[in-house]
Amino acid sequence: MSSRQRKPVNTEAKETKNELAPNLKAQTGKTWGRDRDISYITVLFSTLILCCCPLLVIVFWVNCTHYQCSLYEPIYLLQLRGFSKEAFDSVVLQKLPQFAWDGLKIYVSWLSFQAILYAVLPAKIGYGQQTPAGYILPYKVNGLLAWFITHILFLVGAFYFNWWDASIVHDNWGSLLIAANIYGYFLTFFSYAKAYIMPSHPEDRKFSGSFIYDLLMGIEMNPRFGKYWDFKLFHNGRPGIIAWTLINLSFAAAQYNQIGYVTNSMILLNFLHAVYVLDFFYNEDWYLRTIDIAHDHFGFYLAWGDTVWLPWMYTVQSHYLVRNTIDLSTPYFLFVLAVGLSGYYIFRAVNHQKDVVRRMNGECIIWGKPARYIKTHFVT
């Protein structure tokens, strides 16, 4: 995985060069990007995603909170009671997460704190790939510092100052889910309106001709406030990935409150997830050259996905372990640890290779040989 030492492709463009490249300006509009004039089938499936994804998260929340994460038990109870309206009310409706002002306050405080850290912490400036309209955008890369500050403050506030219980996220998990959904849908519609009213880079917008599809997949490629405050990088990294390990810690604290100790399975889960999360922030500049940043537009798929799907579904294992105490034997613990670390090594090695090839424009050495790659050209 070594690479020949040579000057990489210039991604360190100065801000004065972040203007439309003359040879790309004519290619904007209807001739690049994703599908246009999409079919009714696509619109139907887009509608199902918009409606059903939140319902799926709620189903998992209900099953884990009230039925020990069993997907079968609620169906069995409904069947046992004859699928009546009364059975549906008692088994499902009365178990739904409830709105609470405390949950909303916690979520707004959390979101605001992360927004402030993103804006004010010192940062390295990274650059994304050239957009279809020719922009090379700068990004504030300070996620690792924000992660450490967030987690240190959380632990110090919980165990030294007693400002909150370490299980605060677990204890408010239902109302936080409602608050996150409110914000996720607000962000979706706000981004849709912003694309029309005050787009950051009008030439990089893409209109499909369908309101539903544009709502789902987004119109703007890189919506921003000002020069650096990027919607994609912030929402994926801060209310999404920083929250990931914080949620796991809170569920570990809840397990301790319930049984008086933290199981080795919960410790292993926290460790393996933290390895991935810290890797992400250590290599945050690499994320600027992935599909999310380089190709996806910002709609429900990323707005709601980063604020609800990622923190709730990626942490469902810690929710499971709170409801189902599991103490692993030493051989099994070591086996799972080895599998997890092996998977991480493969993930990191492969992504490092891809990043080197992109940065060096393919002129590099991979595994002792010149890199082999395919250069693609996309048309509509």
C-alpha positions in Angstrom: 0.0 0.0 0.0 3.0 2.3 -0.3 2.8 5.1 -2.8 5.4 6.8 -4.9 6.4 10.2 -3.6 5.3 12.6 -6.2 3.2 15.7 -6.3 -0.5 14.8 -6.1 -3.2 16.3 -8.2 -3.8 19.9 -7.1 -6.6 19.9 -4.6 -5.2 22.8 -2.7 -6.9 25.4 -4.8 -7.1 28.9 -3.3 -10.4 30.4 -2.6 -9.8 32.8 -5.5 -9.9 29.8 -7.8 -13.3 28.6 -6.6 -15.0 29.9 -9.6 -16.6 28.2 -12.5 -14.1 26.4 -14.7 -14.7 27.8 -18.2 -14.5 24.4 -19.8 -17.2 23.0 -17.5 -19.6 25.9 -17.4 -21.3 24.9 -20.6 -21.9 21.4 -19.2 -24.2 22.5 -16.4 -28.0 22.3 -16.5 -29.9 19.4 -17.9 -26.9 17.4 -19.3 -25.2 16.1 -16.1 -26.1 14.4 -12.9 -28.8 12.0 -11.9 -32.0 11.0 -13.6 -34.4 13.5 -15.1 -38.1 13.1 -16.1 -38.3 10.1 -13.8 -41.0 7.4 -13.9 -44.1 7.0 -11.8 -42.5 3.9 -10.3 -39.5 5.9 -9.1 -41.9 8.5 -7.6 -43.9 5.8 -5.9 -40.8 4.2 -4.3 -39.5 7.6 -3.3 -42.8 8.3 -1.5 -42.6 4.9 0.3 -39.0 5.8 1.5 -40.2 9.2 2.8 -43.1 7.6 4.7 -41.8 4.2 5.7 -38.2 4.9 6.9 -39.4 6.9 10.0 -42.0 4.2 10.7 -39.3 1.5 10.6 -37.2 3.4 13.1 -40.2 3.7 15.4 -40.9 0.0 15.0 -37.4 -0.9 16.2 -37.7 1.6 19.0 -41.0 0.1 20.2 -39.7 -3.5 19.9 -36.5 -2.8 21.8 -38.0 -0.6 24.5 -41.1 -2.7 25.3 -40.3 -6.2 23.8 -36.6 -6.8 24.5 -35.8 -6.1 20.8 -38.0 -9.0 19.7 -39.6 -8.5 16.2 -41.8 -11.5 16.7 -43.4 -10.8 20.2 -45.6 -7.9 19.1 -46.9 -9.9 16.2 -47.6 -12.9 18.4 -49.5 -10.7 20.9 -51.6 -9.2 18.1 -52.3 -12.7 16.8 -53.1 -13.9 20.3 -55.7 -11.1 20.7 -57.2 -11.6 17.4 -55.8 -8.5 15.6 -58.5 -6.4 17.1 -58.5 -2.6 17.4 -58.1 -3.0 21.2 -55.1 -5.3 20.7 -53.5 -2.9 18.3 -54.0 0.0 20.7 -52.4 -1.9 23.6 -49.6 -3.7 21.7 -48.6 -0.8 19.4 -50.2 2.6 19.9 -49.8 2.8 23.6 -46.1 1.9 23.2 -45.2 4.7 20.8 -42.5 7.2 21.8 -44.0 10.3 23.3 -43.1 14.0 22.8 -41.6 15.7 25.8 -40.2 19.2 26.2 -37.2 17.8 28.1 -36.3 15.7 25.0 -36.7 18.7 22.7 -34.6 20.9 25.0 -31.8 18.3 25.1 -31.8 17.8 21.4 -31.8 21.6 20.6 -29.0 22.1 23.1 -27.0 19.2 21.6 -27.5 20.5 18.0 -26.6 24.1 19.0 -23.5 23.0 20.9 -22.2 21.0 17.9 -23.0 23.8 15.5 -20.9 26.2 17.7 -18.0 23.7 17.9 -18.1 23.3 14.1 -18.0 27.0 13.6 -15.4 28.1 16.2 -12.9 25.3 16.7 -9.6 25.6 14.9 -9.6 23.6 11.8 -7.5 22.3 9.0 -8.9 23.3 5.6 -9.6 20.4 3.3 -10.8 20.5 -0.3 -13.4 18.3 -2.0 -13.3 17.1 -5.6 -14.2 19.4 -8.4 -18.0 19.7 -8.7 -19.8 19.3 -12.1 -20.0 23.1 -12.3 -16.3 23.4 -11.6 -16.1 24.4 -8.0 -13.4 23.2 -5.6 -14.9 23.8 -2.2 -13.0 24.3 1.1 -14.1 22.4 4.2 -13.4 23.0 7.9 -12.0 19.7 9.2 -12.1 19.8 13.0 -14.3 16.8 13.8 -11.7 14.9 15.9 -11.2 17.9 18.2 -15.0 18.3 18.5 -15.3 14.5 19.3 -12.8 14.8 22.2 -14.3 18.0 23.6 -17.9 16.5 23.4 -17.0 13.3 25.1 -14.8 14.8 27.8 -17.5 17.4 28.6 -20.2 14.6 28.7 -18.2 12.5 31.2 -17.0 15.4 33.4 -20.5 16.8 33.5 -22.0 13.5 34.4 -19.4 12.1 36.9 -17.7 15.2 38.4 -20.3 18.0 38.4 -23.4 15.8 38.3 -25.0 18.1 35.8 -26.8 15.1 34.2 -27.0 11.4 34.5 -24.6 9.5 32.2 -27.7 7.5 31.1 -29.5 10.8 30.0 -29.6 9.7 26.3 -31.1 6.3 27.2 -33.5 7.8 29.6 -34.9 10.2 27.0 -34.5 8.0 24.0 -38.2 8.2 23.0 -38.6 11.9 23.2 -35.2 12.4 21.5 -36.5 10.3 18.6 -39.5 12.6 18.2 -37.3 15.7 18.4 -34.8 14.3 15.9 -37.6 13.5 13.4 -39.0 17.0 13.7 -35.6 18.4 12.9 -34.9 15.8 10.2 -38.1 16.7 8.3 -37.6 20.5 8.9 -34.1 20.2 7.5 -35.4 18.3 4.5 -38.0 21.0 3.6 -35.6 23.8 4.5 -33.0 22.5 2.1 -35.6 22.1 -0.6 -36.7 25.7 -0.2 -33.1 27.0 0.1 -32.3 25.4 -3.3 -34.8 27.6 -4.9 -34.6 30.8 -2.8 -30.9 31.1 -1.9 -28.7 28.4 -3.4 -25.1 28.4 -2.5 -24.0 27.3 -6.0 -26.9 27.6 -8.4 -24.9 25.9 -11.2 -24.6 22.7 -9.2 -28.3 22.3 -8.6 -30.2 19.4 -10.2 -33.9 19.4 -10.8 -35.6 16.1 -11.7 -39.0 17.4 -12.6 -40.6 15.6 -9.6 -41.3 17.3 -6.2 -41.1 14.0 -4.4 -37.9 12.8 -5.9 -36.2 16.2 -5.4 -37.4 16.2 -1.8 -35.9 12.7 -1.3 -32.6 13.1 -3.2 -32.1 16.9 -2.9 -31.5 19.7 -5.4 -28.4 21.4 -4.1 -25.2 19.5 -4.2 -23.3 21.5 -1.5 -25.7 23.7 0.5 -23.9 26.1 2.8 -24.1 29.0 5.2 -21.3 31.3 4.2 -17.9 30.1 3.0 -17.3 27.1 5.2 -20.5 26.0 7.1 -21.3 22.9 5.0 -24.6 21.0 5.5 -23.3 17.6 4.5 -20.1 17.6 6.5 -21.8 19.0 9.6 -24.9 16.8 9.7 -23.1 13.5 8.9 -20.3 14.1 11.4 -21.9 15.9 14.3 -25.5 15.0 15.1 -24.7 11.8 13.3 -21.3 10.2 14.0 -20.2 12.1 17.2 -23.6 11.1 18.6 -22.9 7.5 17.8 -20.3 6.8 20.5 -22.0 9.2 23.0 -25.2 7.1 22.6 -23.3 3.9 23.2 -21.7 5.3 26.4 -25.1 6.4 27.7 -26.6 2.9 27.1 -23.6 1.4 28.9 -24.3 3.7 31.8 -28.0 2.6 31.7 -26.9 -1.0 31.8 -24.7 -0.3 34.9 -27.7 1.4 36.6 -29.9 -1.7 35.9 -27.5 -4.6 36.8 -24.7 -3.0 38.7 -21.9 -3.6 36.2 -21.2 -3.2 32.4 -21.1 -6.5 30.5 -18.0 -7.4 28.4 -20.3 -7.5 25.3 -21.3 -3.8 25.9 -17.6 -2.9 26.5 -16.7 -4.7 23.2 -19.5 -2.9 21.3 -18.4 0.5 22.6 -14.7 -0.2 21.7 -15.3 -1.5 18.2 -17.7 1.3 17.3 -15.3 3.9 18.8 -12.5 2.5 16.6 -14.6 3.2 13.5 -15.8 6.6 14.7 -12.3 7.8 15.7 -11.0 6.5 12.4 -13.6 8.5 10.6 -12.6 11.8 12.3 -8.9 11.1 12.1 -9.3 10.7 8.3 -12.1 13.2 8.0 -10.4 14.9 5.1 -10.8 11.5 3.2 -14.6 11.8 3.6 -14.5 14.9 1.3 -13.7 12.6 -1.6 -16.5 10.0 -1.0 -19.9 9.6 -2.6 -21.7 11.7 0.0 -19.7 14.8 -0.6 -18.7 14.4 -4.2 -21.9 13.1 -5.8 -25.0 13.1 -3.6 -27.3 16.1 -3.4 -28.7 17.1 0.0 -32.3 16.0 0.5 -34.2 13.7 2.9 -31.7 10.9 2.1 -28.9 12.8 3.9 -30.8 15.3 6.0 -33.1 12.9 7.8 -30.7 10.0 7.3 -27.9 11.7 9.2 -30.1 13.0 12.0 -32.3 10.0 12.6 -31.4 6.9 10.8 -27.7 7.0 11.6 -27.9 7.7 15.4 -30.9 5.4 16.0 -30.3 2.4 13.7 -26.5 2.3 14.0 -26.7 2.1 17.8 -29.5 -0.5 18.0 -27.0 -3.0 19.3 -26.4 -1.1 22.5 -30.2 -0.8 22.9 -30.4 -4.6 22.5 -27.7 -5.2 25.1 -29.4 -3.0 27.7 -32.6 -5.2 27.3 -30.7 -8.5 27.0 -27.8 -8.9 29.3 -25.0 -10.9 27.6 -21.7 -11.9 29.2 -19.4 -13.4 26.6 -16.9 -16.2 27.4 -13.3 -15.2 27.0 -12.7 -17.2 23.8 -15.9 -15.8 22.2 -15.0 -12.3 23.4 -11.5 -12.6 21.8 -13.0 -14.1 18.6 -15.5 -11.3 18.1 -12.7 -8.8 18.9 -10.4 -10.4 16.3 -13.2 -10.4 13.6 -14.0 -6.7 14.4 -10.4 -5.5 14.2 -9.8 -7.6 11.0 -12.8 -6.0 9.4 -11.5 -2.6 10.4 -8.1 -3.3 9.0 -9.6 -4.4 5.6 -11.9 -1.3 5.6 -9.0 1.1 6.4 -6.5 -0.5 4.0 -8.9 -0.5 1.0 -10.1 3.0 1.6 -6.5 4.2 1.9 -5.6 2.6 -1.4 -8.6 4.3 -3.1 -7.8 7.7 -1.6 -4.1 7.4 -2.7 -5.2 6.6 -6.3 -7.6 9.5 -6.4 -5.1 12.0 -5.0 -2.2 10.8 -7.2 -4.4 10.5 -10.3 -3.6 6.8 -10.5 0.2 7.4 -10.7 1.2 5.5 -7.6 2.3 2.1 -6.4 -0.2 -0.3 -4.7 1.2 -3.6 -3.3 4.5 -3.1 -5.1 2.9 -2.6 -8.5 1.6 0.4 -10.5 -2.0 1.0 -9.6 -4.7 -0.5 -11.9 -7.8 1.5 -12.2 -10.6 2.5 -14.5 -11.3 6.1 -15.5 -15.0 6.5 -16.1 -17.0 9.2 -18.0 -20.6 9.4 -17.2 -23.4 10.7 -19.4 -27.1 11.1 -18.7 
